[in-house]
Amino acid sequence: MKKLLISPSKMALAEQESLIYQNILKQATDISLNLMAVKVENHPDDFLGWAYELLDVVTERLNFELLEQSQLPTVKKLQSLLKEAISFLQLKTLRIAPWPVICEYLTQNKARILLDEHLSLMAHVSGIKDQPLHTMSKEDRLAFAGKHSAAHDPSVYTFDAELFASTKGAKAFHQQLDDQAHALDTALAHIPLEGEVSIEHYQAFVMAYLHVFVGSEDKPTLAPATRLLAMRRPDVFTPITSAKTDALCSALNIAKLTNRDFERYWQDVVQTISRLPWYTMAHAESELEQQLVHIKALLPCLFYHFDKDANEQSNYFKLLHKPKRSASSSATTGRKRSKESAEQLVDRALAHDDIPEHIRVKRESIIKEVEKGRSVADTISLMRAIFG
């Protein structure tokens, strides 16, 4: 373990990486006796590999029973620092990496970064983004805006709506989304769905977005606005969150953004990423690359650290594997839906190729059950059991 802890001191670290290492080492010192009890056989010769190895030690191999209660916050802080370091180091490669290297990384790490689930989200958004927010079902509107809910039936929403950039903590934003969807539509309409997006388009969006909050006690913040922009034009805008902004800004070598830096977001994030080698040379030689080209401004989000159990942490996974209620209780205790919402969910589910025609003709019956709160998947499953 001692060899692992001191090995970065022998690496050619840049100034920023040295600072990261010193901060990590400072936290590790407080639990050094516990760390020394862990046997380490893997000694990476690069800083990223080192961070992954030490994170595995303090997450999976540390004997937590021997830790003092007062040491637990130190371990949590150390884990957080290592995850931030990994995100920074992986994002930093985006400064010089060519397009083929980006595609290779995403392909090799497909399962770990939940690539299929991310692409499923964007396929869904692609099918609804030309609709105004105020005409979308509540579930679609939340999927677009970045907040997952129990109403996102996993048979229809085969993804976690909070992938790329969650807005679940932005209460003021979601209040405006509920109350003034029309006004947010007006703001988004300034961003063309195709072609070049200019600074004038962006500035018009910002002015309209800020106006939505006039008269409100809450101030508009940058992060949820970037989620809307990124879903509108995933080839132009990179979404940010307060939790991950530091790593992105450090990797791009720009000053940290505040939650009100609307002007700097365009200049420092959008414009910087648009000049990176992989972004400018993005092209499609396969079906996967075709999907990636269309969402190329979102790709930095796939270079953040993902936990080993990221799949199980997904809101989609949790809903998909949620213990099922009995048929009687699911019909009476489920969350009721509007007829419009139920119709949209059912029609999407019935459009799947594996749904037989004799189930499709039961559409109205299925809609009625879904309105009561039963999930689409449970209702169709019940119909299959009854009618074969």
Summary of the structure (lengths in Angstrom):
residues: 388
radius of gyration: 23.4
end to end distance: 60.4
largest distance: 69.5
contacts: 1157
relative contact order: 0.10
helix: 64%
strand: 0%
